Amino acid sequence: MAVYEHNYKPFTGKTTPTWSRFLIIPRNAYRAVFSSKIFIMFFAVCFIFPLIMSILVYLKHNTNALGIFQAQLNDLIPIDASFFFTFVWVQCYLAFFLSVLIGPPLISRDVENNGLPLYFARPFTRTEYVIGKMCVLLILTSLMTWVPGLLLFGFESYLEGWTWFSENAWMAGAIYFGCFLWIVFISLFTLAVSAWVKWRVVASGILVGLFFIPRALAGMITVATFTNYGNLISLQTNFTNIWLGLFGLFSRDAMRVPMNYGGSASREIIFWEPPLWGSWAMIVFVALILLTMLYLKVRAYEVVR
């Protein structure tokens, strides 16, 4: 087709920096996310537990409140590694359910409507696309996990003083790294399922099933083989062990269970927890599988046979 007008000129406006182009994906995705009243309500509920924990920290240092309750709150709820481990455990599970709520449509809509070629026809790589989609989940889950966790740790440090902070600064690293590892893994998990399953309800069911069913299978393996090594197939148990390890609470102490085989015969079964490196290895292995799934599905074209 002949072009008779030669009035075309190159764009002279301000261009978006290359390093931040992926941020356009979460910026537009949040418009749909925050239009849901269910999401807004659930997101607000996720901050109730951090508020309760901060109140407990405040009450510990408020002598008037302790006098009213006539109790030593520090004896009932000590502010130590177990306190922050509980915070991480609760908030990370809430972050998982938030990912189940908003994650399934992130890639499936683009795959179903053939939108990926439109992304990759522009100066936009697959890596930037995946990172942009992950940021939709990472930013929101960060606001409810490690961000309030570090604020809670800072609040306790402010009330206790420099000595407590210098002795327990390592717990701040455990809070951040434990939460960040979880939300990155859950984001990969959610995006991988979203890329392969087009129906939102089915994808949500698969996410919940793949996360909780292995825990039941691990229990069955434990009963059948008299060993706790079946826990390695449970993502919940692996991450719990990793968090316990980060907070210095992990232990492989044996659990002794008496077993009766009819009559007077009895036997004591000893269950040892799997080593901590086994949980790390399993999480890394599953993460590599999820990355492979994304690599195979997120592409500008698809061969249909």
C-alpha positions in Angstrom: 0.0 0.0 0.0 1.4 3.3 -1.1 1.9 6.0 1.5 1.5 9.5 0.0 1.8 11.5 3.2 5.2 11.7 4.8 4.3 13.6 7.9 5.3 10.8 10.3 7.8 11.8 13.0 9.5 9.8 15.7 8.2 10.0 19.2 9.9 12.9 21.0 8.2 12.6 24.4 9.6 11.1 27.6 10.1 7.3 27.4 9.8 4.8 30.2 13.2 3.6 31.5 13.9 0.0 30.4 14.4 -1.3 33.9 10.9 -0.2 35.1 8.8 -1.2 32.1 7.5 -4.3 33.9 5.8 -2.1 36.5 3.1 -1.2 34.0 1.6 -4.7 34.5 0.9 -4.4 38.3 -0.2 -0.8 37.9 -3.0 -1.8 35.5 -3.8 -5.1 37.3 -4.4 -3.2 40.6 -7.3 -1.4 39.0 -9.2 -4.7 38.6 -8.0 -6.1 42.0 -9.1 -3.1 44.1 -12.4 -3.0 42.3 -13.4 -6.1 44.1 -15.1 -5.5 47.5 -14.3 -9.1 48.6 -10.6 -8.5 48.1 -10.7 -5.2 49.9 -12.5 -6.8 52.9 -10.1 -9.7 53.0 -7.0 -7.5 52.6 -8.2 -5.4 55.6 -8.8 -8.5 57.7 -5.2 -9.5 57.1 -4.0 -6.6 59.2 -6.0 -7.6 62.3 -3.4 -10.0 63.6 -0.5 -7.6 63.3 -2.6 -5.1 65.2 -3.2 -7.6 68.0 0.5 -8.4 68.1 1.5 -4.8 68.3 -1.1 -4.3 71.2 0.6 -7.2 73.1 4.0 -5.6 72.6 2.6 -2.3 73.9 0.9 -3.8 76.9 4.1 -5.5 77.9 5.7 -2.1 78.4 2.7 -0.4 79.9 2.9 -0.7 83.7 -0.5 0.9 84.2 -2.2 -1.7 82.0 -0.3 -4.5 83.7 -1.5 -3.2 87.0 -5.1 -3.3 85.8 -4.8 -6.9 84.6 -2.6 -7.8 87.6 -0.4 -10.0 85.5 3.0 -10.1 84.0 2.4 -10.2 80.3 6.0 -11.1 79.6 5.5 -14.4 81.5 2.3 -15.2 79.5 3.5 -14.1 76.0 7.3 -13.5 75.9 8.5 -11.3 73.0 11.1 -13.7 71.6 11.8 -15.8 68.5 8.6 -17.9 69.1 6.5 -14.7 69.1 7.8 -13.5 65.7 7.7 -17.1 64.3 4.0 -17.2 65.1 3.5 -13.8 63.4 5.3 -15.1 60.3 3.3 -18.3 60.2 -0.1 -16.7 60.5 0.6 -13.8 58.0 2.2 -16.1 55.4 -0.8 -18.4 55.4 -3.1 -15.3 54.9 -0.8 -14.3 52.1 -1.4 -17.7 50.5 -5.2 -17.3 50.5 -4.8 -13.8 49.1 -2.8 -15.2 46.2 -5.5 -17.8 45.7 -8.1 -15.0 45.6 -6.4 -12.8 43.0 -3.7 -14.9 41.3 -5.5 -17.4 39.0 -6.6 -14.9 36.3 -3.2 -13.1 36.1 -1.8 -15.2 33.2 -4.8 -17.3 32.2 -6.6 -14.3 30.8 -3.7 -13.4 28.5 -3.3 -17.0 27.4 -7.0 -17.5 26.7 -7.4 -14.3 24.8 -4.1 -14.7 22.9 -2.7 -11.6 24.5 0.9 -12.8 24.9 1.9 -11.9 21.3 0.8 -8.4 22.0 3.1 -8.2 24.9 6.1 -9.7 23.2 5.6 -7.7 20.0 6.9 -4.8 22.0 10.3 -4.4 23.7 9.1 -6.7 26.5 10.8 -9.9 27.4 9.3 -13.0 28.9 11.4 -12.4 32.1 9.9 -8.9 32.4 6.4 -10.2 31.8 6.8 -12.9 34.6 8.4 -10.4 37.0 5.6 -7.9 36.3 2.9 -10.5 37.0 4.7 -11.6 40.1 4.9 -8.0 41.4 1.1 -8.0 41.5 1.3 -10.6 44.2 4.7 -9.7 45.7 3.8 -6.1 46.5 0.4 -6.9 48.1 1.7 -9.9 50.1 4.8 -7.9 51.2 2.5 -5.3 52.7 1.0 -7.9 55.0 4.0 -10.1 55.8 7.5 -8.8 56.2 6.6 -5.1 56.2 4.4 -5.2 59.3 6.8 -7.8 60.7 9.7 -5.5 60.6 7.6 -2.6 61.9 6.6 -4.9 64.8 10.2 -5.7 65.5 11.2 -2.0 65.3 8.4 -1.2 67.7 9.7 -3.8 70.2 13.2 -2.5 69.7 12.1 1.1 70.4 10.5 0.1 73.6 13.2 -2.2 74.8 16.2 -0.2 73.8 19.5 -0.6 72.0 20.7 -3.6 74.0 17.7 -5.7 73.0 18.0 -4.6 69.4 21.7 -5.5 69.1 21.1 -8.9 70.7 18.1 -9.8 68.5 18.8 -8.0 65.2 19.2 -11.5 63.6 15.4 -12.0 64.1 14.7 -9.1 61.7 16.6 -11.0 59.0 14.7 -14.1 59.8 11.4 -12.2 59.5 12.3 -10.7 56.2 14.0 -13.7 54.6 11.3 -16.2 55.8 8.5 -14.0 54.5 10.2 -13.1 51.2 11.0 -16.7 50.5 7.4 -17.7 51.0 5.8 -15.0 48.9 8.2 -15.6 46.0 7.5 -19.3 46.1 3.7 -18.8 46.4 3.8 -16.2 43.5 5.6 -18.7 41.3 3.2 -21.5 42.4 0.2 -19.3 41.6 1.5 -18.1 38.2 2.4 -21.6 37.1 -1.1 -22.8 37.8 -2.6 -19.7 36.2 -0.5 -20.3 33.0 -1.7 -23.9 32.6 -5.3 -23.7 33.8 -7.7 -21.3 32.1 -10.7 -21.6 34.5 -10.4 -19.5 37.6 -12.4 -21.7 39.9 -10.5 -24.8 38.8 -7.2 -23.0 39.2 -8.1 -21.9 42.7 -9.1 -25.5 43.6 -5.9 -26.8 42.2 -3.9 -24.3 44.2 -5.6 -25.3 47.5 -5.5 -29.0 46.6 -1.8 -29.1 45.7 -1.0 -27.2 48.8 -3.0 -29.2 51.4 -3.4 -32.7 49.9 0.3 -33.5 50.2 0.1 -32.8 53.9 -2.5 -35.6 54.2 -0.4 -37.9 52.0 2.6 -37.2 54.3 0.5 -38.3 57.3 -0.5 -41.6 55.5 3.2 -42.3 54.6 4.2 -41.6 58.2 1.6 -44.2 59.5 2.5 -46.8 56.8 6.3 -46.6 57.0 6.8 -45.4 60.6 9.0 -42.5 59.4 8.5 -38.8 59.2 10.4 -38.6 55.9 7.0 -38.5 54.2 6.8 -34.9 55.4 9.2 -33.9 52.7 6.4 -34.0 50.1 4.4 -31.5 52.2 5.0 -27.8 51.3 3.5 -26.7 54.6 5.9 -28.9 56.7 8.9 -27.9 54.6 8.3 -24.2 55.0 7.4 -24.6 58.7 10.8 -26.3 59.2 12.6 -23.6 57.3 11.0 -20.9 59.4 11.8 -22.8 62.5 15.4 -23.0 61.3 15.6 -19.3 60.6 14.4 -18.5 64.1 16.6 -21.1 65.7 13.7 -23.2 66.8 14.1 -26.3 64.6 14.8 -29.6 66.2 15.1 -33.2 65.0 14.2 -34.6 68.4 12.5 -38.0 68.1 8.8 -38.5 68.8 8.3 -41.8 70.6 4.9 -43.4 70.1 4.0 -46.7 71.8 2.3 -49.3 69.5 0.3 -52.3 70.7 0.0 -55.3 68.5 -2.7 -57.1 70.4 -2.4 -59.0 73.7 0.4 -57.8 75.9 3.0 -57.3 73.1 4.0 -53.7 72.6 6.6 -51.7 70.7 7.8 -48.2 70.8 8.1 -46.5 67.4 10.6 -43.6 67.1 9.8 -40.8 64.6 12.7 -38.5 63.6 12.1 -35.2 61.8 13.8 -35.0 58.3 17.0 -32.9 58.3 16.6 -29.2 57.6 18.6 -29.4 54.4 16.0 -31.8 53.0 13.3 -29.2 53.3 15.4 -26.6 51.6 16.3 -29.0 48.8 12.6 -29.9 48.3 11.5 -26.3 48.1 14.3 -25.5 45.6 13.4 -28.5 43.5 9.7 -27.6 43.3 10.6 -23.9 42.5 12.7 -25.2 39.5 9.7 -27.2 38.3 7.4 -24.1 38.6 9.9 -22.0 36.6 10.1 -24.7 33.9 6.3 -24.7 33.7 6.2 -20.9 33.2 9.0 -21.1 30.6 7.1 -23.7 28.6 3.8 -21.8 28.7 4.7 -18.1 28.6 5.6 -17.6 24.9 4.5 -15.4 22.0 3.0 -18.4 20.1 1.6 -21.8 20.8 1.8 -24.8 18.5 -1.6 -26.6 18.3 -1.7 -30.1 16.9 
